[in-house]
Amino acid sequence: MSVTKFEISKGTEGLFIKNSRFKTTLVSFNFYLPLEKEKAALFALLPFVMTTCSKDYSDFRKLNFKLSKLYGAELTASAEKTGDYQLLKMSISVIGDKYALDGEVLTAEAIKLLCSLIFEPKIINGAFCESDVEREKRKAIEHIKGEFSEKRIYAKNRLISEMYKNDAYGIPKCGTVEDVEKINGKSLFAAWQEILTKAFVRVNVIADNMPNGLFDDIAERFSAVERNNITDIYNTKKTEEAKEVKIITEKSEVNQGKLVMGFSLDKEFSDPCVADSFVAADIFGGGPYSKLFSNVREKMSLCYYCSARSVRVKGLVTVESGIEAKNAEKTQEAVLEQLKMLKEGNITDDEINSSVLALSDSLNRYNDSSEGLESWYSTRIFDKQLITPEEYSEKVKAVTKDEIIKAANGIKLHTVFLLLPEDEK
């Protein structure tokens, strides 16, 4: 596998990931924009509207017929949060031309289709079609309400919103129900114009061979757009150490309480690797070998689950656990005790070896699919130096115990969010 970066045009770059393992070609347009409360819902809705119809394919029936002619090519859309930015993704996956039965040029047709959806949407009198917008709004509202109903997700989101109350990272990636309800065809059209003019764009291509003239065609598409005030993707703020730990308790109709703890991580997100912090957080609570699982959950039986994960780009570590309300304080104390043990170097060789093996396996799994590789490179947009999953895995394997201890000492409690049953005192 090899990775090559291309400058396509102002604020637009291409990444060709050559991989001969897959029989498909995956092309993904990734638009990066600052997270803003007033626009998050608008931007998040766009990929879903734009991948269901266009000027040439006025409804999903016609679009689906075109996809079927391309041997069942797959269109996908998503809206994510990465650092202080919103990531809007529109992708197409199609089988390689050499696997077509009659020598059809499938890749070029698939890319042409994706470009038409992005650059030539279905516009009526300066607005997106209201029926298309309303359909996707209903889905978006269902998604947001679904996250509210899933209390594990809700508790994590509440922690983030409190921890980053005055920070872009605290904004919900898809906005709120109220924000979605305000969207109409005209406001969505304005949002579409904005992403084309202001977003930083990366086009990821994963294939055996580079499609002929792809990036030249994309450059020509963008040449028709007046690109200005393009998003600076290197402005994500690192999580600052809290002057005072904030504790928020909320009551709700839940049977199982939720304890979510947020920690700042004393590490510069621009570091292309930070493998030591990655391993430290994993030993803390990454798997069945971790301190939180083996001690807080198994030996002490204080919770139903207890795990930690790190968000490198924000310098953030979160711990999530499902608890009985009566064990809330004990669980919090136990989590902090395990972190203290980690900071003091109370780490066994088995813990380190198990963590390194598990992390290496998880990194290698990015290579198991085009989608996995695309996800890796789209979320590492902030790295000025490209690093492959294999290279990161080697960095993980080289981490020493002293480096783990030093990284662990940079993990400091910032905010605690408790969701407890209403009938608990």
C-alpha positions as CSV (number, residue, x, y, z in Angstrom):
1,M,0.0,0.0,0.0
2,S,1.2,3.5,-0.8
3,V,-0.3,7.0,-0.1
4,T,0.2,10.0,-2.3
5,K,-1.1,13.5,-1.7
6,F,-2.1,15.9,-4.5
7,E,-2.9,19.6,-4.4
8,I,-6.0,19.9,-6.5
9,S,-6.9,23.6,-6.1
10,K,-7.1,26.3,-3.4
11,G,-8.2,24.6,-0.2
12,T,-8.7,21.3,-1.9
13,E,-6.4,18.3,-1.8
14,G,-6.6,14.7,-3.0
15,L,-5.2,11.6,-1.4
16,F,-4.7,8.4,-3.4
17,I,-4.3,5.3,-1.3
18,K,-3.1,2.6,-3.6
19,N,-4.3,-0.8,-2.3
20,S,-4.5,-4.0,-4.5
21,R,-6.4,-6.0,-1.9
22,F,-9.8,-4.7,-2.8
23,K,-11.9,-5.3,-5.9
24,T,-13.6,-1.9,-5.5
25,T,-12.7,1.7,-6.0
26,L,-13.9,4.1,-3.2
27,V,-14.0,7.9,-3.8
28,S,-15.0,10.1,-0.9
29,F,-15.5,13.8,-0.8
30,N,-14.8,15.2,2.7
31,F,-15.8,18.7,3.5
32,Y,-14.4,20.3,6.8
33,L,-16.1,23.3,8.3
34,P,-15.9,25.0,11.7
35,L,-18.6,23.7,14.1
36,E,-21.1,26.5,14.6
37,K,-24.3,26.2,16.6
38,E,-26.3,28.2,14.1
39,K,-25.2,26.1,11.1
40,A,-24.5,22.6,12.5
41,A,-27.9,21.2,11.7
42,L,-28.0,22.8,8.2
43,F,-24.6,21.4,7.2
44,A,-25.3,18.0,8.7
45,L,-28.5,17.6,6.7
46,L,-26.9,18.4,3.4
47,P,-25.0,15.1,2.6
48,F,-28.2,13.2,3.1
49,V,-30.3,15.3,0.8
50,M,-27.6,15.5,-1.8
51,T,-27.1,11.8,-2.1
52,T,-30.8,11.0,-2.7
53,C,-31.3,13.1,-5.9
54,S,-29.8,15.7,-8.2
55,K,-30.6,17.7,-11.3
56,D,-30.2,14.7,-13.5
57,Y,-31.7,12.1,-11.1
58,S,-34.8,13.9,-9.7
59,D,-35.8,11.2,-7.3
60,F,-34.2,8.2,-5.5
61,R,-35.9,5.7,-7.9
62,K,-34.0,7.1,-10.9
63,L,-30.8,7.4,-8.8
64,N,-31.1,3.8,-7.6
65,F,-31.6,2.6,-11.2
66,K,-28.4,4.3,-12.2
67,L,-26.6,2.7,-9.2
68,S,-27.9,-0.7,-10.2
69,K,-26.5,-0.2,-13.7
70,L,-23.1,0.4,-12.1
71,Y,-23.2,-3.2,-10.7
72,G,-24.8,-2.0,-7.4
73,A,-22.5,0.9,-6.7
74,E,-23.1,2.2,-3.2
75,L,-23.6,5.8,-2.1
76,T,-23.0,6.8,1.5
77,A,-23.4,10.0,3.4
78,S,-22.5,11.1,7.0
79,A,-22.0,14.1,9.2
80,E,-19.4,13.7,12.0
81,K,-17.5,15.8,14.5
82,T,-13.7,15.7,14.4
83,G,-12.0,18.2,16.7
84,D,-13.6,21.6,16.5
85,Y,-14.8,20.8,12.9
86,Q,-17.8,19.3,11.2
87,L,-16.9,16.6,8.7
88,L,-19.5,16.1,5.9
89,K,-18.8,13.0,3.9
90,M,-20.2,11.8,0.5
91,S,-18.8,8.7,-1.0
92,I,-19.3,6.2,-3.8
93,S,-17.9,2.6,-4.0
94,V,-17.9,0.7,-7.2
95,I,-16.3,-2.5,-8.4
96,G,-13.1,-2.1,-10.4
97,D,-13.3,-1.8,-14.2
98,K,-11.4,-5.0,-14.7
99,Y,-14.1,-7.0,-13.0
100,A,-16.9,-5.7,-15.2
101,L,-18.4,-8.4,-17.5
102,D,-18.4,-6.5,-20.8
103,G,-15.5,-4.0,-20.3
104,E,-17.6,-1.2,-19.0
105,V,-15.8,1.8,-17.6
106,L,-17.6,1.8,-14.2
107,T,-15.2,3.9,-12.2
108,A,-15.4,7.0,-14.4
109,E,-19.2,6.7,-14.5
110,A,-19.5,6.3,-10.7
111,I,-17.2,9.4,-10.1
112,K,-19.2,11.4,-12.7
113,L,-22.4,10.5,-10.8
114,L,-20.9,11.5,-7.4
115,C,-19.7,14.8,-8.8
116,S,-23.1,15.5,-10.3
117,L,-24.8,14.9,-6.9
118,I,-22.3,17.3,-5.2
119,F,-22.0,20.1,-7.8
120,E,-25.4,19.8,-9.6
121,P,-28.1,19.2,-6.9
122,K,-31.8,19.4,-7.6
123,I,-32.5,23.1,-7.2
124,I,-35.9,24.7,-7.8
125,N,-36.1,28.5,-7.9
126,G,-33.0,28.9,-5.8
127,A,-33.9,26.3,-3.2
128,F,-33.7,22.6,-2.5
129,C,-36.9,20.8,-3.2
130,E,-39.1,21.1,0.0
131,S,-40.4,17.5,-0.1
132,D,-36.8,16.2,-0.3
133,V,-35.8,18.5,2.6
134,E,-38.8,17.5,4.8
135,R,-38.1,13.8,4.2
136,E,-34.5,14.1,5.4
137,K,-35.5,16.4,8.3
138,R,-37.8,13.7,9.6
139,K,-34.9,11.2,9.5
140,A,-32.5,13.6,11.2
141,I,-35.0,14.4,14.0
142,E,-35.5,10.6,14.6
143,H,-31.8,10.2,14.8
144,I,-31.4,13.0,17.3
145,K,-34.3,11.7,19.4
146,G,-32.8,8.2,19.2
147,E,-29.6,9.5,20.8
148,F,-31.6,11.1,23.6
149,S,-33.4,7.8,24.2
150,E,-30.2,5.8,24.3
151,K,-29.1,6.9,27.8
152,R,-25.5,5.8,27.4
153,I,-25.1,8.1,24.3
154,Y,-27.1,10.8,26.0
155,A,-24.9,10.8,29.1
156,K,-21.7,11.0,27.0
157,N,-23.1,13.9,25.0
158,R,-24.2,15.7,28.1
159,L,-20.6,15.4,29.5
160,I,-19.2,16.8,26.3
161,S,-21.7,19.7,26.2
162,E,-20.9,20.6,29.9
163,M,-17.1,20.1,29.5
164,Y,-17.0,22.2,26.4
165,K,-19.8,24.7,27.2
166,N,-18.0,27.6,25.6
167,D,-16.1,25.6,23.0
168,A,-17.0,24.4,19.5
169,Y,-16.5,20.8,20.5
170,G,-19.5,21.0,22.8
171,I,-21.9,21.6,19.8
172,P,-23.9,18.6,18.8
173,K,-22.6,17.3,15.5
174,C,-26.1,17.3,13.9
175,G,-27.5,20.2,15.8
176,T,-30.7,20.1,17.9
177,V,-34.3,19.1,17.0
178,E,-35.3,22.8,17.1
179,D,-32.4,23.6,14.7
180,V,-33.5,20.9,12.2
181,E,-37.1,22.0,12.3
182,K,-36.1,25.5,11.2
183,I,-34.5,24.3,8.0
184,N,-36.1,24.9,4.6
185,G,-35.1,24.6,1.0
186,K,-33.7,28.2,0.7
187,S,-31.6,28.0,3.9
188,L,-30.2,24.6,2.8
189,F,-29.4,26.1,-0.6
190,A,-27.4,28.8,1.1
191,A,-25.6,26.2,3.2
192,W,-24.7,24.2,0.0
193,Q,-23.2,27.3,-1.5
194,E,-21.2,27.9,1.7
195,I,-19.7,24.5,1.8
196,L,-18.5,24.8,-1.8
197,T,-16.9,28.2,-1.2
198,K,-15.6,27.9,2.4
199,A,-15.0,24.2,3.3
200,F,-11.5,22.7,3.3
201,V,-12.0,19.7,1.0
202,R,-10.1,16.4,0.8
203,V,-11.0,13.8,-1.8
204,N,-9.8,10.3,-0.7
205,V,-9.4,7.7,-3.4
206,I,-8.8,4.0,-2.5
207,A,-8.1,1.8,-5.5
208,D,-5.7,-0.5,-7.2
209,N,-5.0,2.2,-9.8
210,M,-5.6,5.9,-9.9
211,P,-8.7,6.8,-12.0
212,N,-7.5,8.7,-15.1
213,G,-7.8,12.5,-14.8
214,L,-9.9,12.3,-11.6
215,F,-8.2,15.2,-9.7
216,D,-8.0,17.3,-12.9
217,D,-11.8,16.9,-13.3
218,I,-12.4,17.8,-9.7
219,A,-10.1,20.9,-10.1
220,E,-12.2,21.9,-13.1
221,R,-15.4,21.5,-11.1
222,F,-14.0,23.8,-8.3
223,S,-12.7,26.3,-10.8
224,A,-16.3,27.3,-11.4
225,V,-16.7,28.1,-7.7
226,E,-15.4,31.3,-6.1
227,R,-13.5,29.9,-3.2
228,N,-12.8,32.3,-0.3
229,N,-12.4,32.4,3.4
230,I,-11.5,28.7,3.3
231,T,-11.5,26.9,6.6
232,D,-8.2,26.7,8.4
233,I,-8.2,23.1,9.6
234,Y,-5.4,23.6,12.2
235,N,-7.3,25.6,14.8
236,T,-8.7,22.9,17.1
237,K,-8.2,23.9,20.7
238,K,-6.6,21.4,23.1
239,T,-8.6,20.6,26.2
240,E,-7.3,22.8,29.0
241,E,-6.8,21.5,32.6
242,A,-9.8,22.4,34.8
243,K,-9.1,25.0,37.5
244,E,-11.9,23.2,39.5
245,V,-13.6,19.9,38.8
246,K,-17.2,20.3,37.7
247,I,-19.8,17.7,38.8
248,I,-23.3,17.7,37.2
249,T,-26.1,15.4,38.5
250,E,-29.2,14.9,36.5
251,K,-32.3,12.7,37.3
252,S,-34.2,10.8,34.6
253,E,-36.5,7.8,34.1
254,V,-33.7,5.3,34.0
255,N,-33.2,1.9,35.6
256,Q,-29.4,2.0,35.4
257,G,-27.4,5.0,36.3
258,K,-24.7,6.4,34.2
259,L,-21.4,7.9,35.4
260,V,-19.3,9.6,32.7
261,M,-16.0,11.3,33.6
262,G,-14.0,13.6,31.4
263,F,-10.2,14.1,31.7
264,S,-7.9,16.6,30.0
265,L,-4.8,15.1,28.4
266,D,-1.6,17.1,28.6
267,K,-0.5,16.4,25.0
268,E,-0.4,18.5,21.9
269,F,-2.9,17.2,19.4
270,S,-0.6,18.2,16.5
271,D,1.8,15.5,17.6
272,P,1.5,13.1,14.6
273,C,1.6,10.1,16.9
274,V,1.1,10.5,20.7
275,A,1.3,6.7,20.9
276,D,2.3,6.9,24.6
277,S,-1.1,8.5,25.5
278,F,-2.9,6.1,23.3
279,V,-1.4,3.1,25.2
280,A,-1.8,4.8,28.6
281,A,-5.6,5.4,28.1
282,D,-6.0,1.8,26.8
283,I,-4.3,0.3,29.9
284,F,-6.5,2.5,32.0
285,G,-9.8,1.3,30.4
286,G,-9.5,0.0,26.9
287,G,-10.2,-3.7,27.2
288,P,-10.7,-6.8,29.5
289,Y,-7.0,-6.5,30.4
290,S,-7.4,-2.9,31.6
291,K,-7.4,-1.6,35.1
292,L,-11.0,-0.3,35.0
293,F,-12.4,-3.6,33.6
294,S,-10.4,-6.0,35.7
295,N,-10.6,-4.1,38.9
296,V,-13.6,-1.7,39.1
297,R,-16.0,-4.0,37.1
298,E,-14.7,-7.5,37.9
299,K,-13.0,-7.5,41.3
300,M,-15.1,-4.7,42.9
301,S,-18.3,-5.4,41.0
302,L,-19.1,-1.7,41.2
303,C,-20.6,-1.3,37.7
304,Y,-22.1,-3.1,34.7
305,Y,-19.5,-1.8,32.4
306,C,-16.5,0.6,32.7
307,S,-14.3,1.7,29.9
308,A,-12.0,4.6,28.8
309,R,-11.2,6.0,25.4
310,S,-9.1,8.9,24.2
311,V,-9.8,11.6,21.6
312,R,-6.3,12.5,20.5
313,V,-7.2,15.6,18.5
314,K,-8.9,17.3,21.6
315,G,-6.5,16.0,24.2
316,L,-9.4,14.3,25.9
317,V,-10.0,11.0,27.8
318,T,-13.5,9.9,28.8
319,V,-14.5,7.1,31.2
320,E,-18.1,5.7,30.9
321,S,-19.7,3.3,33.3
322,G,-23.2,1.9,34.0
323,I,-23.9,1.9,37.8
324,E,-26.4,1.4,40.5
325,A,-27.1,4.8,42.0
326,K,-25.9,3.7,45.4
327,N,-22.4,2.9,43.9
328,A,-21.9,6.2,42.2
329,E,-19.5,7.7,44.6
330,K,-17.6,4.5,45.2
331,T,-17.2,4.0,41.4
332,Q,-15.9,7.4,40.9
333,E,-13.4,7.0,43.7
334,A,-12.4,3.6,42.3
335,V,-11.8,5.0,38.8
336,L,-9.6,7.7,40.2
337,E,-7.7,5.1,42.3
338,Q,-6.9,3.1,39.2
339,L,-5.7,6.2,37.4
340,K,-3.5,6.9,40.5
341,M,-2.0,3.4,40.2
342,L,-1.3,4.0,36.5
343,K,0.5,7.3,37.3
344,E,2.6,5.7,40.0
345,G,3.8,3.0,37.6
346,N,1.8,0.2,39.1
347,I,1.6,-1.5,35.6
348,T,2.5,-5.1,34.8
349,D,4.2,-6.4,31.7
350,D,1.1,-8.4,30.9
351,E,-1.0,-5.2,30.9
352,I,1.4,-3.5,28.6
353,N,1.8,-6.4,26.3
354,S,-2.0,-7.1,26.2
355,S,-2.7,-3.4,25.4
356,V,0.0,-3.2,22.7
357,L,-1.3,-6.4,21.0
358,A,-4.9,-5.2,21.1
359,L,-4.1,-1.7,19.8
360,S,-1.9,-3.1,17.0
361,D,-4.7,-5.5,16.0
362,S,-7.3,-2.7,16.0
363,L,-4.9,-0.5,13.9
364,N,-4.3,-3.3,11.4
365,R,-8.1,-3.8,11.0
366,Y,-8.2,-0.4,9.2
367,N,-6.6,-2.3,6.3
368,D,-9.4,-4.8,6.1
369,S,-11.7,-2.6,4.1
370,S,-11.7,0.5,1.9
371,E,-14.1,2.1,4.3
372,G,-11.8,1.5,7.2
373,L,-8.8,3.1,5.4
374,E,-11.0,6.0,4.3
375,S,-12.1,6.6,7.9
376,W,-8.5,6.5,9.1
377,Y,-7.3,9.2,6.6
378,S,-10.4,11.4,6.8
379,T,-10.1,11.7,10.6
380,R,-6.3,12.4,10.5
381,I,-6.8,15.5,8.4
382,F,-5.0,17.6,11.1
383,D,-1.8,15.7,10.7
384,K,0.7,17.7,8.6
385,Q,2.7,14.5,8.2
386,L,0.8,11.5,6.9
387,I,1.1,8.3,9.0
388,T,-0.3,5.0,8.0
389,P,-2.0,2.6,10.4
390,E,1.0,0.3,10.1
391,E,3.4,3.1,11.0
392,Y,1.2,4.0,14.0
393,S,1.2,0.4,15.0
394,E,5.0,0.3,15.1
395,K,5.0,3.5,17.2
396,V,2.6,1.8,19.7
397,K,4.9,-1.3,19.9
398,A,7.9,1.0,20.7
399,V,6.3,2.7,23.6
400,T,8.1,2.2,26.9
401,K,6.8,1.8,30.4
402,D,8.3,5.2,31.4
403,E,6.6,6.9,28.5
404,I,3.3,5.4,29.5
405,I,3.7,6.6,33.1
406,K,4.6,10.1,31.9
407,A,1.6,10.2,29.6
408,A,-0.7,9.0,32.4
409,N,0.4,11.8,34.7
410,G,-0.9,14.2,32.1
411,I,-4.5,12.8,32.5
412,K,-6.4,15.0,34.9
413,L,-10.1,15.0,35.9
414,H,-12.1,17.9,34.4
415,T,-15.8,17.2,34.6
416,V,-18.1,14.5,36.0
417,F,-21.7,13.8,34.7
418,L,-24.1,11.6,36.7
419,L,-27.4,10.4,35.3
420,L,-29.5,8.8,38.1
421,P,-33.0,7.4,38.5
422,E,-35.6,10.0,39.6
423,D,-36.5,8.1,42.8
424,E,-33.0,8.2,44.1
425,K,-32.1,10.7,46.8
